[in-house]
């Protein structure tokens, strides 16, 4: 038996990176997976690979999110797991002294407002099933400061962390668990693109990882699988760090 047999999972940002690795992991463990993404090229490919359902969604748009859940119910009849993972980190989100209001708002919409919308309209579906698991992707930067700033990204992930904690407490007795996943730097297209443009910035960050490397999407997916499964039945309201030891380090090994 799989760890997610008979479960239905909706994963946003599932066309690449952590979302894609998690979609594969969930499907391998028996879940019916909704690959939700704005990318209508790679999204259908991964959905076909895992025998899932692709839904094109703009996670920052209320009606698009509602339609995503409506389609999920039409095809699978219910929802048990929400992995609210979609996010962006554009180049024009930098120091607070140089980041314009348009960039600030765009990142907030995709990274934070999307989690609000996916929870706002997703929780009633979990209530209808008598419980479920929500995993919201925050970040290690939600608990640490960085001098190589991405100010709106950092603020958005802090918001995800606080919102997840509050939802977890509010809905705990309805058997709905909510946890904030806080990955460290992960070897995804988003990070590769960011650091390819600025190798010095990459080097400055990598030196703070005790393990001496960035994480892999599959390693983060393993953590998501645990939080989604019944093995985490007493785990809620956590800041679930998967960061290679960054948060615990004062200096790193030679």
C-alpha positions in Angstrom: 0.0 0.0 0.0 1.1 3.6 -0.7 1.3 6.2 2.0 -1.3 8.3 0.2 -3.6 5.7 -1.1 -7.1 7.0 -1.9 -6.0 10.6 -1.3 -6.5 13.5 -3.7 -3.8 16.2 -3.7 -3.7 19.6 -5.4 -0.2 20.9 -6.0 0.3 24.4 -7.2 3.5 25.2 -9.1 3.7 21.5 -10.0 5.2 21.9 -13.5 8.8 22.3 -12.2 11.2 22.1 -9.3 9.8 21.1 -5.9 6.3 20.9 -7.2 7.1 18.5 -10.0 9.2 16.3 -7.7 6.4 16.2 -5.2 3.8 15.4 -7.8 5.9 12.3 -8.8 6.4 11.3 -5.2 2.7 11.7 -4.3 1.6 9.7 -7.4 4.1 6.9 -6.6 2.6 6.7 -3.1 -1.0 6.2 -4.4 -2.4 9.7 -4.6 -4.5 11.2 -7.3 -2.6 14.3 -8.2 -3.8 17.6 -9.7 -0.9 19.3 -11.4 -1.8 23.0 -11.1 0.3 25.5 -12.8 0.2 28.5 -15.3 2.7 26.6 -17.4 0.6 24.8 -20.0 3.6 23.2 -21.7 5.4 21.3 -19.0 2.3 21.0 -16.7 0.4 18.6 -19.0 3.6 16.6 -19.6 4.1 15.8 -15.9 0.3 15.2 -15.5 0.5 12.6 -18.3 3.6 11.0 -16.8 1.9 10.4 -13.4 -1.6 9.8 -14.8 -2.8 13.0 -13.0 -4.9 16.0 -14.0 -3.4 19.2 -15.3 -5.3 22.4 -14.5 -4.0 25.7 -15.7 -4.3 28.2 -12.9 -3.4 31.8 -12.1 -2.9 31.3 -8.3 -3.2 35.1 -7.7 -6.7 35.2 -9.3 -9.7 34.3 -7.1 -11.9 32.9 -9.9 -9.0 30.9 -11.3 -8.4 29.3 -8.0 -12.1 28.5 -7.5 -12.2 27.0 -11.0 -9.2 24.8 -10.1 -11.0 23.3 -7.2 -14.2 22.9 -9.1 -12.4 20.9 -11.8 -10.7 18.8 -9.1 -14.1 17.9 -7.6 -15.5 17.1 -11.0 -12.8 14.6 -11.8 -11.8 13.2 -8.4 -14.8 13.9 -6.1 -13.0 15.5 -3.2 -9.7 16.9 -1.9 -7.5 15.7 1.0 -4.2 17.5 0.5 -3.2 21.0 -0.5 0.4 21.7 -1.3 0.4 25.5 -1.9 3.8 25.7 -3.5 3.7 28.2 -6.4 6.1 31.1 -6.1 8.3 33.5 -8.0 11.6 35.3 -7.3 12.2 37.8 -10.1 15.4 39.7 -10.6 13.7 43.1 -9.9 13.0 42.0 -6.4 16.2 43.1 -4.6 17.2 45.5 -1.9 14.4 47.6 -0.4 16.3 50.6 -1.8 15.9 49.5 -5.4 12.8 47.3 -5.5 9.9 49.2 -7.0 6.3 49.0 -5.9 5.3 47.0 -9.0 7.8 44.3 -8.3 6.8 44.3 -4.6 3.1 43.8 -5.4 3.8 41.1 -8.1 5.8 39.0 -5.7 3.3 39.4 -2.9 0.4 38.4 -5.2 2.0 35.2 -6.4 3.8 34.1 -3.2 1.4 35.3 -0.4 -2.0 36.2 -1.8 -2.0 32.9 -3.7 -1.7 30.9 -0.4 -4.5 33.0 1.1 -6.7 32.2 -1.9 -5.8 28.5 -2.1 -6.5 28.1 1.7 -9.6 30.3 1.6 -11.3 28.2 -1.0 -9.5 24.9 -0.3 -10.2 24.5 3.4 -14.0 24.0 2.9 -13.2 21.0 0.7 -11.0 19.5 3.4 -13.8 20.1 5.9 -16.1 18.2 3.7 -13.7 15.2 3.9 -13.5 15.4 7.7 -9.9 16.6 7.7 -6.8 16.8 5.6 -3.3 18.2 5.3 -2.1 21.6 4.0 1.5 22.3 3.3 2.4 25.9 2.5 5.8 26.6 1.0 7.5 29.3 3.0 11.3 29.5 3.1 14.3 29.6 5.4 14.5 33.3 4.7 11.2 33.6 6.7 13.3 33.0 9.9 16.7 34.4 8.9 17.9 37.7 7.6 20.0 38.0 4.5 22.2 40.9 3.3 21.7 39.7 -0.3 18.1 40.7 0.0 15.0 39.9 -2.0 12.8 42.1 0.1 9.4 41.2 -1.2 10.2 37.5 -1.5 11.4 37.5 2.1 8.4 39.4 3.4 6.0 37.2 1.4 7.5 34.0 3.0 7.2 35.5 6.4 3.6 36.1 5.8 3.1 32.5 4.6 4.7 31.3 7.8 2.5 33.4 10.1 -0.7 32.6 8.2 0.1 28.8 8.3 0.5 28.9 12.0 -2.7 30.7 12.6 -4.7 28.4 10.3 -3.2 25.3 12.0 -4.5 26.5 15.3 -7.9 27.6 14.1 -8.7 24.3 12.3 -6.8 21.8 14.5 -9.9 20.3 16.0 -11.4 19.8 12.6 -8.5 17.4 11.8 -7.0 19.8 9.3 -3.3 20.1 9.8 -1.4 23.1 8.4 2.4 23.2 8.2 4.8 25.7 6.7 7.6 24.1 4.7 10.8 26.1 4.9 13.3 24.9 2.3 16.8 26.1 2.2 18.4 26.9 -1.2 17.3 24.2 -3.6 18.7 23.2 -6.9 15.7 24.3 -9.0 15.4 26.3 -12.2 14.4 29.3 -10.2 17.6 29.3 -8.1 19.8 28.3 -11.0 18.6 31.2 -13.1 19.0 33.6 -10.2 22.6 32.5 -9.4 23.7 32.2 -13.0 23.3 35.9 -13.2 25.3 36.5 -10.1 27.9 33.8 -9.2 29.2 36.0 -6.4 25.8 36.0 -4.7 25.6 32.2 -5.0 29.0 31.7 -3.4 28.1 34.0 -0.6 25.0 31.9 0.2 26.5 28.5 -0.3 29.2 29.1 2.3 26.5 29.3 5.0 25.2 25.8 4.3 26.9 23.3 6.7 26.3 20.5 4.2 28.2 22.4 1.6 25.6 22.1 -1.2 22.2 23.1 -2.2 19.3 20.8 -1.6 17.6 18.7 -4.3 13.9 18.9 -5.2 13.4 15.2 -4.3 14.8 15.9 -0.8 12.2 18.6 -0.2 9.5 16.4 -1.8 10.3 13.7 0.8 9.5 16.2 3.6 6.2 17.2 1.9 5.3 13.6 1.6 5.8 13.1 5.3 3.7 16.2 6.2 0.9 15.1 3.8 0.8 11.5 5.2 -0.8 10.0 8.2 2.7 9.5 9.7 2.5 13.2 10.5 -0.9 13.0 12.2 0.3 14.9 15.3 2.3 17.5 13.4 0.7 20.8 12.8 1.6 24.6 13.1 5.2 23.8 12.5 8.0 25.7 10.9 9.3 22.7 9.1 12.9 23.4 8.2 14.6 21.5 5.4 17.7 23.6 5.0 20.8 21.5 5.3 21.5 23.0 8.7 21.5 26.7 7.9 19.3 27.8 10.7 21.4 25.9 13.3 24.8 27.1 12.1 27.2 29.7 13.6 30.1 28.8 11.4 30.3 26.0 8.8 32.8 23.2 8.6 36.1 23.7 6.8 
